[in-house]
Every structure is written in C-alpha cells, then in structure tokens.
Amino acid sequence: MHDKELGDLRDVIAQLLIQLDHLQRQQEVAQARESNVIQLREANEHLMLATFSAQDKQADAEASMQRQTNFLSMLAHELRNPLQPIAYANTLLSKLAGNNPELPRLLAIIERQMNHMTRLIDDLLDASRISSGKIRLDKSILSLSDIVGLAAEASQPGIDKRQQQLQIVLPPLPVYIDGDRIRLVQALSNLLNNASKFSPENETIVLSAELLGKSVQIKVCDNGMGIANELQPFIFDLFTQGLQSLDRAQGGLGIGLTLVRSLVEMHGGTVRVLSSGIGLGSTFTVLLPLIAPDEQTALASLSLPPLSTQRPLNILLVEDNLDAAETLSMLLKLAGHAVRQCHDGVTAVELALKHPYDLIICDIGLPGLDGFTVVERIRATLPGKQPFFVAASGYNQERDRARAVRSGFDHYLVKPVAIDVLLALIELHVR
C-alpha cells in the first residue's frame, strides 16, 4: 500500500474516531437527560402525592375544627338553656323573698355561681372562635379610663368576695385607644379576675397605666401565688394552668390568659408576665398603641336609662323551655306588661296573625318551626304595623346573629338574658 493511501486511511480512521467520540458524548448527554427526566418525573410524582397529602390533612384539620366549633356551639346552647330559668327564678325569688335572714345570702350564692358558669361558657366559645379566626373586632375610639372602669366594675364582685382592695392609678391626662370596647374590657377584667383568684384575702391588687411614647402600658400587679419560672413561657398557651390545690379551689379552664393574649394582639399590642417565682406575686403588662386625642369621638354612656311608667305592652313569648317561659313571663308581668306564652313555632305564627303584639320574644330552637322561620312568616304575612322582634337564643355564633338579622329580628340576645337588659331594650326601642 502506498504511503498516500496509508495516510488517507489514517485520516478516515481519525475522523471515524472523532465521530465515535462525538456520538458517545451525545449518548451520555441523552442518557443524562433521560435520567434527569426520570428524576424530575419522580420528583413531580412525589410533589403531587405530598400536595394531595397536605390537602387531605388541611381538609381533615378544617373538618375537625368545624366539628369542634359546632360541638362547642351546641354545648354552649345546651348549657345556656338551663341557666335561663335559673336566672329568672333567682330574680323572682329576690322579689318575693320572705323574712328568713339566710335567704338573701343563698340568692347571692346562686347568682354568683350562675354568673361564673356563664363566664366559663363564654370563655370556652371565645377560645374556639379565636383559634378558628372567627372573632371580629368592632372598633371605635375609646377612653382608657372608661375601659379600666368597666373592667374594674366587672371584676369587683370577686374582689369584694375575697375582701381585697383594688387600687387604680391612671395618667392625669385622657388616654385614647382605637379598639373594641367589649373585648378590651374582657381582656383587662380577665387579668383582674386572675390576680384576685390567685391572691390571698385582704390583699391589694394594683392596676396602673403610663404613657410610653405612642403606646400605653397597663400593669396588673398582685402579691399572690406567683408563677414558677419554668411555667412563665407557656402561661398564655391554651389550657395552661399554674399551681392547683387538690380541691381546685381556684377553678377555671386555663383559657382566660390565652384570650387576653389573643385579644391584645388583635389590637396590635403585646402582653407579658413577670414573676419572681412561687409565692412572690405576678405582674402582667399590656402594651397597646395610642391614638391622638384630637381623633377622639364622644363615647356613649353604657348606663341603662331608667324605666318609665308608660303604657304596658302586649308581648308574645315563644319559648319551648317551660321553666324559662314561666319565669320570664312572671318577670315581665311584674314590670306591668301583658304576656302570652306559646311553646312551638306553628302556634307562634298563628297567634301573631290573630292578635296584635307590640313585642315578640322568640327562642331560635323551637319544635315545628325554628325562630328564624317564625319571624320570616310573620313579617311576610302580617299586614300593617309589625311588632318588635327579639331573639333569645343559646347560640352565640356570628352566623346565627347574621341569619337572625336576615330573618327579620330587630335584636339578638344570648341566654341567659338579664331581665334588666331586656327591660331596658324594651324601653329604648319598643315604646
């Protein structure tokens, strides 16, 4: 073979080797791509499975939360129903009391325990609503002195019971907060109740406030049981309780401080606790943002107007709890009103269409027709002037209130309904 042919052959072999190397590299790239595709496909499958699993877990959690909320709502309704006749019967007994010197003391015991039971039910429901994000604030411009005064008033019976003193120290100038009056009073009264409950008799509890820049710092200090150092980081967690005696004399559900933290944080504030340990007292500090004084609006007084002696009203009372119906009927009659009772929804509609009533007080959970349907049918059928409709219900969910408004109720009261509140409502809106 000639040298030239040999050289050409070598060139061809070199080219073939180059092409072979190129093809091998392409094959390696293709294999790598295929491997990446397989890995990506597997990753996508895992991601889809994880997504479906997360969605299932979220759905399960939401369903569980809804079941819990529904259960607590039903529980509160069932617990409030017996509280209603107890409250009315106690009020009636106080009006019909004889000469036995022990009777006022026994009546006061019943009232205190009934109020305590009502607070426990409300706390339980509030904890559920806060955890599910269903509490909404109704904000307005509030005076700190009013909030503190109302909280002190709400807590005073417990403080008096233990023969304690409440000392209040406020800034000399007015202090204004943008907040929900009811919820801020609830938060501060919970702190005062907590201080009283865990302090010995004859002790002094101090509520003080001072301005710190654009915030107001509110402190509730006591010289009571104190809090162990290891418990303080968790004291605001749900169902956390401090030192308890075997007889659980302090009582409670471990919910109050959780509500305080949640309500304060909903107002853009913070709350913290400081205690040197068991037996050395506690200080709870709330920090809330201020508003400028020139932004204030006049606050309406919370005091109820005195009842007048104007004409008696014709009232239809619709209540399937016979004890609650009888006791409320007696109280309304003592106030000078004419009352007719019925105990189911169908009869309520029939009576309302046959006789003129100034006021219809209607329970929601009724046999036959529920209270929503009763009011809807009366309003749709009754010609001329409509009565004033008041719902009296053991349900306190926002959806129940909203549905009551849509159905035609003028006002919504949660059981147990205080008779003075009901009479004041009548005075304000019905006469």
C-alpha positions in Angstrom: 0.0 0.0 0.0 1.3 3.4 -0.9 2.2 6.0 1.6 -0.5 8.2 0.3 -3.2 5.6 0.6 -2.0 4.8 4.1 -2.2 8.4 5.0 -5.7 8.7 3.7 -6.8 5.6 5.6 -5.4 7.1 8.8 -7.3 10.3 8.2 -10.5 8.3 7.7 -9.9 6.3 10.9 -9.2 9.6 12.8 -12.4 11.1 11.5 -14.3 8.0 12.5 -12.8 8.0 15.9 -13.8 11.7 16.3 -17.3 10.9 15.2 -17.5 7.9 17.5 -16.3 10.1 20.4 -18.9 12.7 19.5 -21.6 10.1 19.3 -20.6 8.7 22.7 -20.8 12.1 24.2 -24.2 12.7 22.7 -25.3 9.3 24.0 -24.0 10.2 27.5 -25.9 13.6 27.3 -29.0 11.8 26.2 -28.7 9.3 29.0 -28.1 12.1 31.5 -31.2 13.9 30.1 -33.2 10.8 30.3 -32.0 10.2 33.9 -32.9 13.8 34.7 -36.3 13.4 33.2 -36.9 10.2 35.2 -35.8 12.0 38.4 -38.0 15.0 37.5 -40.9 12.8 36.8 -40.4 11.0 40.2 -40.0 14.4 41.9 -43.2 15.6 40.3 -45.0 12.4 41.4 -43.7 12.9 45.0 -44.7 16.5 44.9 -48.2 15.7 43.7 -48.5 13.0 46.4 -47.2 15.5 49.0 -49.7 18.1 47.7 -52.6 15.7 47.9 -51.5 14.6 51.3 -51.2 18.2 52.5 -54.6 19.0 51.0 -56.1 15.9 52.7 -54.5 16.9 56.0 -55.8 20.5 55.7 -59.2 19.3 54.8 -59.1 16.9 57.8 -57.9 19.7 60.1 -60.6 22.1 58.8 -63.3 19.4 59.2 -62.0 18.7 62.7 -62.0 22.4 63.6 -65.6 22.8 62.2 -66.7 19.7 64.2 -65.1 21.2 67.3 -66.8 24.6 66.7 -70.1 23.0 66.1 -69.8 20.9 69.2 -68.8 23.8 71.4 -71.7 25.9 69.9 -74.2 23.1 70.7 -72.6 22.6 74.1 -73.0 26.3 74.9 -76.6 26.2 73.7 -77.4 23.2 75.9 -75.7 24.7 78.9 -77.3 28.1 78.5 -80.8 26.8 78.3 -81.0 25.7 81.9 -79.2 28.9 83.0 -82.1 31.0 81.7 -84.8 29.7 84.1 -82.3 29.6 87.0 -81.5 33.3 86.4 -85.2 34.3 86.2 -86.2 32.1 89.1 -83.4 33.7 91.2 -84.6 37.2 90.3 -88.2 36.3 91.2 -87.2 34.8 94.5 -85.4 38.0 95.3 -88.6 40.0 94.7 -90.7 37.5 96.6 -88.3 37.0 99.5 -89.7 36.4 102.9 -88.2 37.3 106.3 -85.7 34.4 106.6 -82.3 36.2 107.1 -80.5 33.4 105.2 -82.5 33.9 102.0 -80.5 36.9 100.6 -77.2 35.1 101.2 -78.5 32.0 99.4 -79.8 34.0 96.5 -76.4 35.8 96.2 -74.7 32.4 96.0 -77.0 31.2 93.2 -76.3 34.4 91.3 -72.6 34.3 91.7 -72.4 30.6 90.6 -74.7 31.3 87.7 -72.5 34.2 86.5 -69.4 32.1 86.9 -70.9 29.3 84.8 -71.9 31.9 82.1 -68.3 33.2 82.0 -66.9 29.7 81.6 -69.2 29.0 78.7 -68.3 32.4 77.1 -64.5 31.7 77.6 -64.8 28.3 76.0 -66.6 29.6 73.0 -64.2 32.6 72.6 -61.2 30.3 72.7 -62.8 28.3 69.8 -63.6 31.4 67.8 -60.2 32.9 68.2 -58.4 29.6 67.2 -60.5 29.4 64.1 -60.1 33.2 63.3 -63.8 33.9 63.6 -63.7 36.8 66.1 -64.0 40.2 64.5 -63.4 43.5 66.3 -65.9 46.3 66.4 -63.5 49.2 66.9 -64.2 52.7 68.0 -62.2 55.4 69.8 -62.2 54.6 73.5 -61.1 56.3 76.6 -58.7 54.2 78.7 -60.4 55.4 81.9 -63.7 54.1 80.7 -62.2 50.7 79.7 -60.5 50.4 83.1 -63.6 51.5 85.0 -65.7 48.9 83.2 -63.2 46.1 83.8 -62.9 47.0 87.4 -66.7 47.0 87.7 -66.9 43.6 86.2 -64.2 42.2 88.5 -65.3 43.9 91.7 -67.7 41.2 93.0 -64.9 38.6 93.0 -62.5 41.1 94.6 -65.1 42.0 97.3 -65.8 38.4 98.0 -62.2 37.9 99.0 -62.1 41.2 100.9 -59.4 42.5 98.6 -58.7 46.1 97.6 -58.3 47.3 94.0 -56.0 50.3 93.5 -56.2 52.1 90.1 -53.5 54.6 89.0 -54.1 56.3 85.6 -52.3 59.1 83.8 -53.6 62.6 84.7 -54.5 63.4 81.0 -57.0 61.5 78.9 -55.7 58.5 77.0 -57.4 57.2 73.9 -57.3 53.8 72.2 -58.7 52.6 68.9 -60.3 49.3 70.0 -63.3 47.1 70.6 -64.8 48.1 73.9 -66.2 44.7 74.9 -63.1 42.8 74.0 -60.7 45.2 75.8 -62.8 45.2 78.9 -62.9 41.4 78.7 -59.0 41.2 78.5 -58.5 43.6 81.5 -61.2 42.0 83.6 -59.6 38.6 82.9 -56.3 39.9 84.3 -58.0 41.4 87.3 -60.0 38.2 88.0 -56.8 36.2 87.6 -55.0 38.4 90.1 -57.8 38.2 92.6 -58.2 34.4 92.2 -54.6 33.7 92.9 -54.1 36.3 95.7 -54.8 35.8 99.5 -57.7 37.6 101.1 -57.3 41.2 102.2 -54.5 41.8 99.7 -54.3 44.8 97.4 -54.3 44.4 93.6 -52.9 47.4 91.6 -53.9 48.3 88.1 -51.7 51.1 86.8 -51.1 52.8 83.4 -48.5 55.1 82.0 -47.6 56.5 78.6 -44.6 55.1 76.7 -44.1 57.1 73.5 -47.0 56.2 71.2 -48.2 53.4 73.5 -49.9 53.0 76.8 -48.5 50.4 79.3 -51.1 48.8 81.6 -49.9 46.7 84.5 -51.9 44.4 86.8 -49.8 43.6 89.9 -50.6 41.2 92.8 -48.8 39.8 95.7 -50.3 36.3 95.3 -49.3 32.8 94.4 -46.9 33.8 91.7 -45.8 31.7 88.7 -42.9 29.2 88.5 -40.1 30.2 86.3 -40.4 27.2 84.0 -44.1 27.8 83.5 -43.9 31.5 82.6 -43.0 31.0 78.8 -46.2 28.9 78.5 -48.6 30.7 80.7 -50.5 32.2 77.8 -51.0 28.9 76.0 -54.4 27.3 75.8 -55.4 25.2 78.8 -52.2 26.0 80.7 -52.8 26.3 84.4 -50.5 27.2 87.3 -50.2 25.6 90.7 -53.5 24.0 91.7 -54.6 22.7 95.0 -56.2 19.2 95.2 -59.7 20.7 95.6 -59.0 23.1 92.6 -60.3 26.0 94.7 -59.2 28.5 92.1 -61.2 26.8 89.4 -61.1 27.8 85.7 -60.3 26.1 82.4 -56.9 27.6 81.6 -58.4 29.7 78.9 -58.5 33.3 80.3 -54.9 34.2 79.7 -55.0 32.7 76.2 -57.9 35.0 75.5 -56.0 38.0 76.9 -53.1 37.5 74.7 -55.2 36.9 71.6 -57.4 39.9 72.1 -54.4 42.2 72.9 -52.5 41.1 69.8 -55.7 41.6 67.7 -55.4 45.3 68.8 -51.8 45.5 67.7 -50.5 45.1 71.3 -48.5 42.7 73.4 -48.8 41.1 76.8 -46.1 39.6 79.0 -45.8 38.3 82.6 -43.1 38.7 85.2 -43.0 36.7 88.4 -40.0 36.0 90.7 -41.5 32.6 91.5 -44.0 30.7 93.6 -45.4 32.9 96.4 -43.8 36.1 95.1 -46.7 37.6 93.2 -47.1 38.4 89.5 -47.2 41.4 87.2 -49.0 41.2 83.8 -48.0 44.0 81.4 -50.2 45.0 78.4 -48.9 47.4 75.8 -51.4 49.0 73.5 -51.0 51.6 70.7 -52.4 55.0 71.3 -54.3 57.4 69.0 -54.1 61.2 69.1 -56.6 62.9 71.4 -57.9 65.1 68.6 -59.1 61.9 66.8 -61.5 61.1 69.6 -65.3 60.8 69.2 -67.7 61.1 72.1 -68.4 57.8 73.7 -72.0 56.9 74.5 -72.6 56.1 78.2 -73.1 52.4 79.0 -75.6 53.1 81.8 -79.1 52.0 81.0 -81.9 54.6 81.1 -84.4 54.4 83.9 -87.6 52.6 83.1 -90.6 54.8 82.6 -94.2 54.2 83.6 -95.6 54.4 80.1 -98.3 52.1 78.8 -97.9 48.3 79.3 -97.0 46.3 76.2 -98.7 43.2 74.7 -95.9 40.7 74.5 -95.9 37.2 72.9 -93.3 35.0 74.5 -92.2 32.0 72.3 -90.1 29.6 74.3 -90.2 25.8 74.4 -88.4 25.6 77.8 -91.4 25.7 80.1 -89.5 26.8 83.2 -87.8 29.6 81.2 -91.1 30.7 79.7 -92.9 30.8 83.0 -90.2 32.7 85.0 -89.7 35.3 82.2 -93.4 35.7 81.9 -93.7 36.4 85.6 -90.9 39.0 85.5 -92.4 40.8 82.5 -95.8 40.8 84.2 -94.2 42.2 87.4 -92.9 45.0 85.1 -96.5 45.8 84.1 -96.7 44.1 80.7 -99.4 41.7 79.4 -97.7 38.4 78.3 -99.0 35.4 76.4 -96.9 32.3 76.1 -96.6 29.6 73.5 -94.1 26.8 73.1 -93.8 26.0 69.4 -93.2 27.8 66.1 -96.5 27.0 64.4 -98.6 28.3 67.3 -96.5 31.4 67.4 -97.2 32.3 63.8 -101.0 31.6 64.3 -101.1 33.8 67.4 -99.2 36.7 65.8 -101.5 36.8 62.9 -104.6 36.7 65.1 -103.7 39.2 67.8 -101.8 42.5 67.8 -98.5 42.4 69.7 -96.0 45.2 70.4 -93.2 42.8 71.1 -92.4 39.1 70.2 -89.6 37.5 72.2 -88.7 34.3 70.3 -86.4 31.4 71.0 -84.5 30.1 68.0 -84.5 26.3 68.6 -88.3 25.6 68.6 -90.3 22.5 67.7 -92.2 22.7 64.4 -90.7 25.9 63.0 -87.5 27.4 64.2 -87.4 31.0 65.3 -85.9 32.2 62.0 -88.8 30.8 60.1 -91.4 32.1 62.6 -90.2 35.7 62.1 -89.9 35.4 58.4 -93.5 34.1 58.1 -95.0 36.7 60.4 -93.2 39.6 58.6 -94.3 38.2 55.2 -97.9 37.7 56.2 -98.8 40.3 58.8 -100.3 43.5 57.3 -99.7 46.9 58.8 -97.5 47.7 61.8 -95.0 45.0 62.7 -94.1 44.0 66.3 -90.6 44.4 67.5 -88.8 41.0 67.3 -86.2 40.0 69.9 -84.3 36.7 69.6 -83.4 34.9 72.8 -81.1 32.1 72.0 -78.5 29.8 73.4 -76.5 30.1 70.2 -73.8 32.8 70.0 -72.1 32.2 66.7 -71.7 35.1 64.3 -73.6 33.1 61.6 -76.6 32.8 63.9 -76.7 36.5 64.6 -76.3 37.3 60.8 -79.1 34.9 60.0 -81.3 36.4 62.7 -80.9 39.8 61.0 -81.7 38.4 57.6 -84.8 36.7 59.0 -86.2 40.0 60.4 -85.2 40.0 64.1 -84.6 43.5 65.4 -82.4 42.4 68.3 -80.4 39.3 69.3 -79.9 38.4 73.0 -77.9 35.4 74.2 -79.2 33.3 77.1 -79.2 33.7 80.0 -80.8 37.1 79.2 -80.6 39.6 82.1 -84.0 40.9 82.8 -82.8 44.5 83.3 -81.1 44.4 79.9 -84.3 43.1 78.3 -86.5 45.8 80.1 -84.0 48.5 79.0 -84.2 47.2 75.5 -88.0 47.4 75.6 -87.8 50.9 76.9 -85.4 52.1 74.3 -86.9 50.5 71.2 -90.4 49.4 71.7 -92.3 52.1 73.5 
